[in-house]
């Protein structure tokens, strides 16, 4: 598709590897007037931009001064009102904890056309990168994706751990810092402490690392392996799928 002047495209880049972006997303990068990108995108993708494209890093850096969401929304609208085609480039999928909904609403309120270009979310791609499916017939018929951390870095007290403990596959984004408390709450809520678990950092990239343990021991395993964000934790019987022989 050809980007239209004054239109905003919320583009997901996928889980980390540059070749996991969609063709539509890549074509928009190649042709758009403006690219406003997050911190955790595959930066190699920016090499495909037009030489005259305006490229701005508006990503948020933990514990450092960063643009507010209001600042980001204002910049998006400023470029669109200047009749430029704008690619808002996000890691993963724009609508999976990427604040894409907020930016879409800001565009709609300002009567700016906004088109969503989905990306592969790390919630599913990270487990897949170590051959772990999030569902599997007979052993995992449901999965839930959560972010366990609030804006100030604390555990979200609104999470219903009793309900989460009953989900076959639980996937946690942005939860490494609070993983010990999360796993303790799940066990207290009734989840078997021996449930297989894995944590994958920098999934699909050359820097990928992972650990496999149990719900009871995954937080310690992550600490011992010095695993740092961005990381995805999966708690599911599918983590040890080779031990299962479901037909």
C-alpha positions in Angstrom: 0.0 0.0 0.0 1.1 3.6 -0.7 1.1 5.8 2.5 -1.3 8.7 2.2 -0.4 12.2 3.4 -1.9 13.1 6.7 -2.4 9.5 7.7 -1.0 7.7 10.7 0.0 4.1 10.5 0.4 2.2 13.8 2.9 -0.5 12.7 4.0 -3.5 14.8 7.5 -4.6 14.1 7.2 -8.1 15.6 9.1 -9.7 18.5 12.6 -8.6 17.7 14.1 -10.1 14.6 13.9 -7.6 11.7 12.7 -10.2 9.2 9.6 -10.9 11.3 7.9 -7.7 10.4 5.0 -7.9 7.9 5.5 -7.0 4.3 2.9 -4.3 4.7 4.8 -2.8 7.6 8.1 -2.9 5.8 6.6 -1.2 2.7 5.3 1.6 4.9 8.7 2.1 6.4 10.2 2.4 2.9 7.7 5.0 1.7 6.5 7.2 4.6 7.5 10.8 5.3 7.9 10.3 9.1 8.9 7.4 11.4 8.4 7.8 15.1 9.8 4.7 16.7 10.0 3.0 20.1 13.2 2.0 21.9 12.8 -1.8 21.4 12.3 -2.0 17.7 14.7 -3.8 15.4 16.8 -0.7 14.4 17.9 -2.4 11.2 14.5 -1.7 9.8 15.3 2.0 9.8 17.9 1.4 7.1 14.9 0.9 4.7 13.6 4.4 5.3 13.7 7.1 2.6 16.8 9.2 2.8 14.7 12.3 3.4 12.4 10.7 6.0 12.1 12.3 9.4 13.1 9.6 11.9 12.6 10.2 15.7 13.2 7.9 18.6 10.3 8.5 21.0 10.8 5.4 23.1 10.5 5.3 26.9 13.7 4.4 28.8 13.2 2.9 32.3 14.3 5.2 35.1 15.3 8.0 32.7 13.6 11.1 31.4 11.3 10.0 28.5 8.5 11.5 26.4 5.1 11.2 28.1 2.3 9.6 26.2 0.8 13.1 25.8 4.1 14.3 24.2 4.0 11.3 21.8 0.4 11.9 20.8 1.1 15.6 20.2 4.0 14.8 17.9 2.1 12.3 15.9 -0.7 14.8 15.4 1.7 17.6 14.6 3.2 15.6 11.7 -0.1 14.4 10.4 -1.5 18.0 10.5 1.5 19.0 8.4 0.1 16.6 5.7 2.9 14.0 6.2 2.4 10.2 6.2 3.4 9.0 9.7 4.6 5.5 10.7 4.3 5.0 14.4 6.7 2.1 14.8 6.2 -0.2 17.7 7.7 -3.4 19.0 5.5 -6.5 18.9 1.9 -5.6 18.1 0.5 -2.1 18.6 -2.5 -3.4 20.5 -0.7 -5.8 22.9 0.4 -3.5 25.8 1.8 -1.1 23.2 -0.5 1.9 24.0 -1.7 1.6 20.4 -5.3 2.1 21.5 -4.4 5.4 23.2 -2.7 6.7 20.0 -5.5 5.5 17.8 -8.1 7.4 20.0 -5.9 10.5 19.9 -6.0 10.4 16.1 -9.7 9.8 15.9 -10.4 12.7 18.3 -8.3 14.9 16.0 -10.1 13.6 12.9 -6.8 12.1 11.6 -7.0 8.9 9.6 -5.3 6.0 11.5 -4.6 2.6 10.1 -3.5 -0.4 12.2 -0.8 -2.7 10.9 -0.6 -5.7 13.2 2.7 -7.3 14.3 3.7 -10.6 15.8 3.4 -10.3 19.5 6.3 -11.5 21.7 3.7 -13.1 23.9 3.4 -15.9 21.4 6.7 -15.6 19.5 9.0 -15.8 22.5 7.7 -19.2 23.6 7.7 -20.3 20.0 11.3 -19.4 19.7 12.2 -22.2 22.1 9.6 -24.6 20.5 7.0 -24.0 23.2 3.4 -23.6 21.9 1.0 -21.6 24.0 -1.8 -24.1 23.3 -1.8 -27.8 22.7 -4.7 -30.3 22.4 -5.6 -31.9 25.7 -3.0 -30.2 27.9 -3.5 -26.5 27.2 -6.8 -25.3 25.8 -6.6 -21.7 27.0 -4.0 -18.9 27.4 -4.0 -15.5 29.0 -1.5 -12.7 28.5 -1.0 -10.2 31.3 1.3 -7.4 32.2 1.8 -7.6 36.0 3.4 -4.2 36.4 1.7 -0.8 36.9 3.0 2.5 35.6 5.2 3.0 38.7 6.7 -0.5 38.5 4.7 -2.1 41.2 2.7 -5.3 41.1 -0.9 -4.7 39.9 -3.1 -5.4 42.9 -6.2 -5.6 40.7 -5.0 -8.9 39.2 -7.2 -11.8 40.1 -4.7 -14.5 40.9 -7.4 -17.0 41.8 -8.7 -16.8 38.2 -5.2 -16.7 36.7 -4.1 -19.8 38.6 -6.8 -21.8 36.7 -5.6 -20.8 33.2 -3.8 -23.5 31.3 -1.1 -21.2 29.9 -0.2 -17.9 31.6 2.1 -15.5 29.7 3.6 -12.6 31.6 5.0 -9.5 29.8 7.0 -6.9 31.7 6.9 -9.0 34.8 10.5 -9.9 35.4 11.0 -7.4 38.2 8.0 -8.8 40.1 8.3 -12.4 39.1 9.0 -13.8 42.6 5.9 -12.1 44.0 3.8 -13.1 41.0 4.7 -16.8 41.3 4.2 -16.8 45.1 0.7 -15.3 44.6 -0.2 -17.9 41.9 0.9 -20.8 44.2 -1.0 -19.4 47.1 -4.0 -19.1 44.8 -3.8 -22.9 44.0 -1.5 -23.3 41.0 0.7 -26.4 41.3 4.2 -25.2 42.2 5.7 -27.8 39.9 4.0 -26.4 36.8 6.7 -26.0 34.1 7.8 -22.4 33.4 10.2 -20.6 31.2 11.5 -17.1 30.8 12.9 -15.9 27.4 14.8 -12.7 27.0 15.4 -10.8 23.8 13.4 -13.4 21.9 14.2 -14.1 18.2 17.3 -11.9 18.3 21.0 -12.8 18.4 21.0 -12.0 22.1 18.2 -14.4 23.0 18.6 -16.3 26.3 16.2 -18.5 28.2 15.8 -20.6 31.4 13.4 -23.4 32.1 12.3 -24.3 35.6 9.0 -24.7 37.5 6.6 -22.1 38.8 8.2 -22.5 42.2 11.7 -22.0 41.0 11.5 -19.8 37.9 12.1 -16.5 39.7 15.3 -17.8 41.3 16.4 -19.3 37.9 15.9 -15.9 36.2 18.0 -14.2 38.9 20.7 -16.8 38.8 21.0 -16.6 35.0 21.0 -12.8 35.2 18.0 -12.5 32.8 17.0 -8.9 32.1 14.1 -7.4 30.2 12.7 -7.5 27.6 11.6 -10.9 28.7 8.5 -13.1 28.4 7.6 -15.6 31.1 5.3 -18.6 30.2 3.8 -20.9 32.8 2.3 -23.9 31.2 2.4 -27.7 30.8 3.5 -27.0 27.2 6.9 -25.9 28.4 7.9 -29.5 28.8 5.9 -30.7 25.8 8.4 -33.3 24.7 7.5 -35.2 27.9 3.9 -35.4 26.8 2.5 -37.8 24.2 -0.9 -36.5 23.5 -2.4 -37.9 20.3 
